[in-house]
Amino acid sequence: MNKDSKIEGVGSSFNEELFLKCRSKTIEAVKLIASKIKPGMTELDGHKIIDQTLDELECEKKWHPSKFRIGKNTLKSFKEKSDLTITLKEDDIFFIDIGPVFYNHEGDYGETFVVGNSEKYLKIKEASEEIFRVASIAAEKDKLSGADLYDFTESYTHKLGYKFNEEMKGHRLGDFPHAIFTRSNLADTDIIPQGNLWVLEVLISHPTEEFGAFFEDLIKI
């Protein structure tokens, strides 16, 4: 477990109001990007839309690379490479994960979206959001450590009938760059995380088919 004494440190410019304003703008960006994604597009097309949209919203920089995953690529964790030959179908699933800097503060939000009306895709999208919501409530109510929170999240994922990807471990946010204080993962810490500083990442997959869903946001807003 991580014992870093500066694990929840912030810089002198940290301002919670601006930080939460950044969060709101990051969510707005993801929703706007998703509205521009159409069947027939590739992941490279999606990345162009992400870059254009963030430029339009006056993103100062990206503190982590953007992720846009389609179909079976939604099974992949952050560092895994996508199959770039895949195109978005009329009935399909994709997710967007961005890490922009607005107002000199870090945003990070990820959400899954469904093209068409496939029940299996809609169900797993809703499950990823439910898992995040229930786990976030438990984190605050039961004062869970980062490691215990991820144990809870994995257990709840299995309860809903899905697989949980342990490679997505959550992390800090703050005024840019939070990494001067810590690069620790939430899942590997034994501290009880302070509200509005940590991101919970939920990457789940269907038990028998090749697709998944992703959701991430700050805990304890």
C-alpha positions as CSV (number, residue, x, y, z in Angstrom):
1,M,0.0,0.0,0.0
2,N,1.1,3.6,-0.7
3,K,2.3,5.6,2.3
4,D,3.1,8.8,0.4
5,S,2.6,11.7,2.9
6,K,1.9,14.1,0.0
7,I,-0.6,11.8,-1.7
8,E,-3.4,14.4,-1.4
9,G,-1.3,17.5,-1.9
10,V,-2.4,20.4,-4.1
11,G,-0.6,23.4,-5.4
12,S,-0.9,27.0,-4.2
13,S,-3.2,27.8,-7.2
14,F,-5.7,25.0,-6.4
15,N,-9.2,26.4,-6.3
16,E,-12.1,24.0,-5.7
17,E,-14.6,26.3,-7.5
18,L,-12.4,26.3,-10.6
19,F,-11.7,22.6,-10.2
20,L,-15.4,21.8,-10.2
21,K,-16.0,24.2,-13.0
22,C,-13.3,22.3,-15.0
23,R,-15.1,19.1,-14.2
24,S,-18.4,20.5,-15.6
25,K,-16.8,21.7,-18.7
26,T,-15.1,18.3,-19.2
27,I,-18.4,16.5,-19.0
28,E,-19.9,19.0,-21.4
29,A,-17.1,18.3,-23.8
30,V,-17.6,14.5,-23.7
31,K,-21.4,14.9,-24.3
32,L,-20.6,17.3,-27.2
33,I,-18.1,14.9,-28.7
34,A,-20.5,12.0,-28.5
35,S,-23.2,13.9,-30.3
36,K,-20.8,14.2,-33.3
37,I,-19.9,10.5,-33.5
38,K,-21.7,8.7,-36.4
39,P,-21.9,5.2,-37.8
40,G,-19.1,4.5,-40.3
41,M,-16.5,6.4,-38.3
42,T,-13.2,4.9,-37.2
43,E,-11.4,5.6,-33.9
44,L,-9.1,7.9,-35.8
45,D,-12.1,9.9,-36.9
46,G,-13.2,10.1,-33.3
47,H,-9.9,11.4,-32.1
48,K,-10.1,14.2,-34.7
49,I,-13.5,15.2,-33.4
50,I,-12.1,15.1,-29.8
51,D,-9.2,17.4,-30.7
52,Q,-11.4,19.8,-32.7
53,T,-14.0,20.0,-29.9
54,L,-11.4,20.6,-27.2
55,D,-9.8,23.3,-29.2
56,E,-13.2,25.0,-29.7
57,L,-13.8,24.8,-25.9
58,E,-10.3,26.4,-25.4
59,C,-8.7,23.5,-23.7
60,E,-5.3,24.6,-22.4
61,K,-3.7,21.2,-22.7
62,K,-4.3,17.5,-22.2
63,W,-2.9,16.0,-19.1
64,H,-3.5,12.5,-20.4
65,P,-4.1,11.2,-23.9
66,S,-7.7,11.0,-25.1
67,K,-9.3,7.5,-25.5
68,F,-12.0,6.7,-28.0
69,R,-13.0,3.0,-28.2
70,I,-15.4,1.2,-30.5
71,G,-17.0,-2.2,-30.3
72,K,-14.6,-4.9,-29.1
73,N,-12.0,-2.2,-28.3
74,T,-14.2,-1.2,-25.4
75,L,-12.7,-4.2,-23.6
76,K,-9.3,-2.6,-23.5
77,S,-7.8,-0.8,-20.6
78,F,-6.0,2.6,-20.9
79,K,-2.6,1.5,-22.1
80,E,-3.7,-1.3,-24.5
81,K,-3.7,-0.5,-28.2
82,S,-6.9,-0.5,-30.2
83,D,-7.6,-2.4,-33.4
84,L,-7.9,0.6,-35.7
85,T,-9.6,-1.3,-38.5
86,I,-12.9,-1.2,-36.6
87,T,-15.7,1.1,-37.7
88,L,-18.8,2.2,-35.8
89,K,-21.8,0.2,-36.8
90,E,-25.5,1.2,-36.9
91,D,-26.0,-0.8,-33.6
92,D,-22.8,-0.4,-31.6
93,I,-21.2,0.8,-28.5
94,F,-18.3,3.2,-27.8
95,F,-16.8,5.2,-25.0
96,I,-14.9,8.5,-24.7
97,D,-12.3,9.3,-22.0
98,I,-10.7,12.7,-21.9
99,G,-8.2,14.5,-19.6
100,P,-8.3,18.2,-20.5
101,V,-7.0,21.1,-18.5
102,F,-9.3,24.0,-18.1
103,Y,-8.7,27.0,-15.8
104,N,-5.3,25.4,-14.9
105,H,-7.1,22.5,-13.3
106,E,-7.4,18.9,-14.4
107,G,-10.6,17.3,-15.7
108,D,-11.1,13.6,-16.3
109,Y,-14.4,12.1,-17.4
110,G,-15.3,9.0,-19.3
111,E,-18.7,7.7,-20.4
112,T,-20.1,4.9,-22.7
113,F,-22.6,5.7,-25.5
114,V,-24.8,3.4,-27.6
115,V,-25.7,3.8,-31.3
116,G,-29.1,2.2,-32.0
117,N,-31.3,0.4,-29.5
118,S,-29.4,-2.8,-28.7
119,E,-30.6,-3.9,-25.2
120,K,-27.3,-5.6,-24.4
121,Y,-25.4,-2.4,-25.1
122,L,-27.8,-0.2,-23.2
123,K,-27.8,-2.6,-20.3
124,I,-24.0,-2.6,-19.9
125,K,-23.8,1.2,-20.3
126,E,-26.4,1.6,-17.5
127,A,-24.6,-1.0,-15.4
128,S,-21.3,0.9,-15.6
129,E,-23.0,4.1,-14.3
130,E,-24.9,2.2,-11.6
131,I,-21.6,0.6,-10.4
132,F,-19.9,4.0,-10.2
133,R,-22.9,5.6,-8.4
134,V,-23.3,2.8,-5.8
135,A,-19.6,2.5,-5.1
136,S,-19.3,6.3,-4.7
137,I,-22.0,6.3,-2.1
138,A,-20.4,3.4,-0.3
139,A,-17.0,5.2,-0.3
140,E,-18.5,8.2,1.6
141,K,-20.9,6.3,3.8
142,D,-18.6,3.5,4.9
143,K,-15.3,5.6,4.8
144,L,-13.7,3.0,2.5
145,S,-10.0,3.1,1.8
146,G,-9.0,3.2,-1.9
147,A,-8.2,-0.5,-1.9
148,D,-11.5,-1.4,-0.1
149,L,-13.4,0.8,-2.5
150,Y,-12.1,-1.1,-5.5
151,D,-12.8,-4.4,-3.8
152,F,-16.4,-3.2,-3.3
153,T,-16.6,-2.0,-6.9
154,E,-15.4,-5.4,-8.2
155,S,-17.8,-7.3,-6.0
156,Y,-20.8,-5.1,-7.1
157,T,-19.8,-5.6,-10.8
158,H,-19.9,-9.4,-10.3
159,K,-23.3,-9.0,-8.6
160,L,-24.7,-7.4,-11.8
161,G,-23.3,-10.3,-13.9
162,Y,-20.3,-8.5,-15.5
163,K,-16.5,-8.9,-15.4
164,F,-14.4,-6.2,-13.8
165,N,-11.1,-5.0,-15.3
166,E,-8.6,-4.5,-12.5
167,E,-6.2,-2.5,-14.7
168,M,-8.2,0.7,-14.3
169,K,-7.2,1.7,-10.8
170,G,-8.4,5.3,-10.4
171,H,-6.1,8.2,-9.6
172,R,-5.7,11.8,-8.3
173,L,-6.8,15.0,-9.9
174,G,-6.0,18.6,-8.9
175,D,-4.5,21.8,-10.2
176,F,-2.1,20.9,-13.0
177,P,0.0,18.9,-12.6
178,H,-1.1,16.7,-9.6
179,A,1.7,14.3,-10.5
180,I,4.3,16.5,-8.6
181,F,2.6,15.3,-5.4
182,T,1.7,11.7,-6.3
183,R,1.3,9.3,-9.1
184,S,-0.4,6.8,-6.8
185,N,-3.4,4.8,-7.9
186,L,-6.6,4.9,-5.9
187,A,-6.9,1.1,-5.9
188,D,-3.4,0.8,-4.4
189,T,-3.9,3.2,-1.4
190,D,-4.9,2.4,2.1
191,I,-6.0,6.0,2.8
192,I,-9.7,7.0,3.0
193,P,-9.8,9.3,-0.1
194,Q,-10.6,12.9,0.4
195,G,-13.7,14.0,-1.6
196,N,-13.3,15.8,-4.9
197,L,-9.7,14.8,-5.4
198,W,-10.0,11.2,-6.6
199,V,-11.4,9.6,-9.8
200,L,-13.0,6.2,-9.7
201,E,-12.6,4.3,-12.9
202,V,-15.1,1.5,-13.8
203,L,-14.3,-0.7,-16.8
204,I,-16.5,-3.7,-17.1
205,S,-17.1,-6.4,-19.8
206,H,-19.9,-8.7,-20.9
207,P,-19.3,-12.3,-19.5
208,T,-19.4,-14.0,-22.9
209,E,-19.4,-11.4,-25.7
210,E,-16.6,-9.1,-26.9
211,F,-17.7,-5.6,-25.6
212,G,-17.5,-3.6,-22.5
213,A,-18.4,-0.3,-20.9
214,F,-16.5,2.4,-19.1
215,F,-17.4,5.2,-16.7
216,E,-15.3,7.5,-14.6
217,D,-15.8,10.7,-12.6
218,L,-14.8,12.3,-9.4
219,I,-16.1,10.7,-6.2
220,K,-18.0,12.7,-3.6
221,I,-19.0,15.8,-5.6
